[in-house]
Every structure is written in structure tokens, then in C-alpha cells.
């Protein structure tokens, strides 16, 4: 009897070890539960309200997680501010980052990317009735808002030296000033602008100009060199585009602002390297 109990215990231990190894998935990542970094303050993209998370990035991340075997209720959402994204990945605090994360050569030195899953561009947000601003070339003498220290602010200063640039701490402050009429336009990625314009308090009051003047390829950031996981995420993005879920997510999150995805969308994800 005692031998049978010992044998049963050994068999159970072996099964547990086997299951644990399977759960380890690609590069040691436990694909039955994932920690995913998103923005918490970008309506239409990544927004935290109480215990609820909404936005295009959230929907993309949730779809990818499902394809990897992680149900939505097993995802741990982590705030991923722009300046901290590489650190969160490198230190293992998150498995994936889906946070308007533009793929650049400099960032690819530190992390791997799957994607792009969306192509955005820097654009302008104006009041719905304003037809005088049609793009960067019509900004001379206008009061334009962006966030202090942002690349968007620097790019617009380089492109339109005569613009009257007001730099605020957050984009939400810029949006409030735009709605109040104290500034004439706001500039950052068109997806972020569309998200703000689709908020209930701004519907019908603000509009995206629709003349993007940069290209931003949003990718899913992950641990440098984890090609196996990268390939799985890339396939999930392709599946999301192919089965119509991608378009539904774009329409749901950015459509209320009459946002039209720029040329190149839906994108073709690049091969992992």
C-alpha cells in the first residue's frame, strides 16, 4: 500500500513538472497568463477607468493573448509610459507592450517587435467648424498645442518655424484648451487625436484634420531575441486582420471621431528577426 502511494506521488510530480514545462511556452513565457503593458491615459487606445480597460491597443492585446492561450481575465495590465517601455520589457516586468509603440531602429537595438499592427501618423486636431487649418502649412500665426518635450512638438517647430507653440504637461490639457477656444489646434499621432475627439464631451465639437505628415508603425514590444514568441504574436496579428476583428476594433475605438485609417492599413506585419 505504501509503495503504491509513493508511486502515485512520483507520477503526480512528474505530471506537474511536465505541465509546468508546457506552460513555460516561448522563451520561458507562461502563455496561460500574460503581463501586458498599455497606456492608461489615452482614450480610444489605452484607457483605464476603475477596473475597466478600453481602446484599440487593449483590443489588439486581448486578441493576441487569446491566440496565445491566455483568456482576457488572466491578463495583468501594467501601465507603460513611453519612457519606461524598454525598461519594463528588459527587466521582465511585462511580457508584451502594446502601447502606441512605434517601431524604430533605435528601439530595435533594445527590444524585439512583432508587427506593425497599425500605421499612424502625426496630424492635427481642430474645432469641428474650423476650415482654416488644413495641415502644417496653414499653421503660421496659429496657436498650436503639444506636450512639453514630445517629439511631436519638436517636429512641428522644425517644420513650421512661425507657429505659436504652447507646450502643456498633458494632451488632455491641450484638448480642454482647444475645446475652450484658447488654442487653435493640437498635434500628436492621429490615433491619439481621434481617441480624444471620440469622447462623449467632444463628439461633434472636434475633428482630426486628416493630413498626416509622418509615419508611425505601431508594434508589439517583447524581450529582445525571443523569436519564438515574436512569431506567435505576428501570426496572431495576421489572424486578427484576416478574420475581420482588426477592422471591428478600429471602427469601435476610433470610428466615433470619423477617423479614417491612413494609407497602408491594415498593415502587413514584418518577419521577426
Residue pairs with C-beta under 8 A, 6 or more apart in sequence:
23 30
23 31
23 32
24 30
25 31
25 68
25 69
25 229
26 226
26 228
26 229
26 232
27 223
27 226
27 228
27 229
29 95
29 223
29 226
29 229
31 68
31 69
31 70
32 69
32 70
32 74
33 70
33 74
33 75
33 76
34 65
34 68
34 70
34 74
34 75
34 76
34 95
34 96
35 75
35 76
35 78
35 93
35 94
35 95
35 96
36 61
36 65
36 75
36 76
36 77
36 78
36 94
36 95
36 96
36 97
36 98
37 77
37 78
37 79
37 80
37 85
37 88
37 89
37 93
37 94
37 96
37 97
37 98
37 99
37 221
38 46
38 53
38 55
38 57
38 58
38 61
38 77
38 78
38 79
38 80
38 97
38 98
38 99
39 45
39 46
39 47
39 55
39 57
39 79
39 80
39 81
39 99
39 100
40 46
40 47
40 48
40 79
41 47
41 48
41 170
41 172
42 55
42 57
42 100
42 171
42 192
42 195
43 55
43 195
43 196
43 198
43 199
44 55
44 56
44 191
44 192
44 194
44 195
44 196
44 198
44 253
44 254
44 257
45 55
45 56
45 57
45 58
45 99
45 100
45 191
45 192
45 195
45 253
46 53
46 55
46 57
46 58
46 98
46 99
46 100
47 53
47 54
47 55
47 58
47 195
48 77
48 79
53 77
54 253
55 195
55 253
56 118
56 191
56 249
56 250
56 253
56 254
57 98
57 99
57 100
57 218
58 77
58 98
59 245
59 249
59 252
59 253
60 98
60 117
60 118
60 220
60 237
60 240
60 246
60 249
61 75
61 96
61 98
61 220
62 72
62 75
63 236
63 240
63 245
63 249
64 96
64 98
64 220
64 233
64 236
64 237
64 240
65 71
65 72
65 74
65 75
66 72
67 232
67 235
67 236
67 239
68 232
68 233
68 236
78 88
78 93
78 94
80 88
80 94
80 97
80 99
82 99
85 97
85 99
85 101
85 111
85 221
86 107
86 110
86 111
86 221
87 93
88 94
88 97
89 97
89 110
89 111
89 221
89 222
89 223
89 224
90 110
90 111
90 223
90 224
92 223
95 222
95 223
95 229
96 220
96 221
96 222
96 233
97 111
97 220
97 221
97 222
98 117
98 220
98 221
100 120
100 189
100 191
100 192
100 216
100 218
101 107
101 113
101 218
101 219
101 220
101 221
102 216
102 217
102 218
102 219
103 113
103 115
103 116
103 217
103 218
103 219
107 113
107 221
110 224
111 221
111 222
111 223
111 224
112 221
112 222
112 223
112 224
112 225
112 226
112 227
112 230
112 272
112 273
113 219
113 220
113 221
113 222
113 230
114 219
114 220
114 222
114 230
114 231
114 233
114 234
114 237
114 269
114 272
115 217
115 218
115 219
115 220
115 233
115 234
115 237
115 267
115 269
115 270
116 217
116 218
116 219
116 267
116 269
116 270
117 218
117 219
117 220
117 237
117 240
117 246
117 267
117 269
118 191
118 217
118 218
118 250
118 261
118 265
118 266
118 267
119 215
119 216
119 217
119 218
119 261
119 262
119 263
119 264
119 265
119 267
120 189
120 190
120 191
120 212
120 215
120 216
120 218
120 262
121 189
121 190
121 212
121 213
121 214
121 215
121 216
121 262
122 152
122 155
122 156
122 187
122 188
122 189
122 190
122 212
122 213
122 214
122 216
123 187
123 188
123 189
123 190
123 193
123 208
123 209
123 210
123 211
123 212
123 213
124 133
124 135
124 136
124 139
124 144
124 185
124 186
124 187
124 193
124 208
124 209
124 211
125 175
125 178
125 185
125 186
125 187
125 193
125 196
125 197
125 206
125 207
125 208
125 209
126 133
126 178
126 184
126 185
126 186
126 206
126 207
126 209
127 178
127 179
127 181
127 205
127 206
127 207
128 204
128 205
128 206
128 207
130 184
132 138
133 139
133 142
133 184
133 185
133 209
134 209
134 211
135 209
135 211
135 213
136 156
136 159
136 160
136 211
136 213
137 160
139 156
139 160
139 162
139 163
139 185
140 160
140 162
140 163
141 162
141 163
141 164
142 163
142 164
142 184
142 185
143 164
143 166
143 182
143 183
143 184
143 185
144 156
144 163
144 164
144 165
144 166
144 183
144 184
144 185
144 186
144 187
145 165
145 166
145 167
145 168
145 173
145 174
145 177
145 178
145 183
145 185
145 186
145 187
146 152
146 153
146 156
146 165
146 166
146 167
146 168
146 174
146 186
146 187
146 188
147 153
147 167
147 168
147 169
147 170
147 171
147 174
147 188
148 167
148 168
148 169
149 167
150 188
152 187
152 188
152 189
153 165
153 167
153 187
155 214
156 163
156 165
156 187
157 163
157 165
159 213
166 174
166 177
166 183
168 174
168 177
171 186
171 188
171 192
171 196
172 196
174 183
174 186
175 186
175 196
175 202
175 206
177 183
178 184
178 185
178 186
178 206
179 201
179 202
179 205
179 206
185 209
186 193
186 196
189 216
190 208
190 210
190 212
190 259
190 262
191 218
191 254
191 259
193 208
193 257
194 208
194 254
194 257
194 259
195 253
195 254
195 257
196 202
196 206
196 257
197 203
197 206
197 207
197 208
197 256
197 257
197 259
198 253
198 254
198 255
198 256
198 257
198 259
203 256
203 257
206 257
207 257
207 258
208 257
208 258
208 259
210 260
212 262
215 262
215 264
217 267
220 233
220 237
222 229
222 230
222 233
223 229
227 272
227 273
230 272
231 272
234 269
234 270
234 271
234 272
237 246
237 269
238 269
239 245
240 246
240 249
241 247
241 266
246 266
247 266
250 261
250 265
254 261
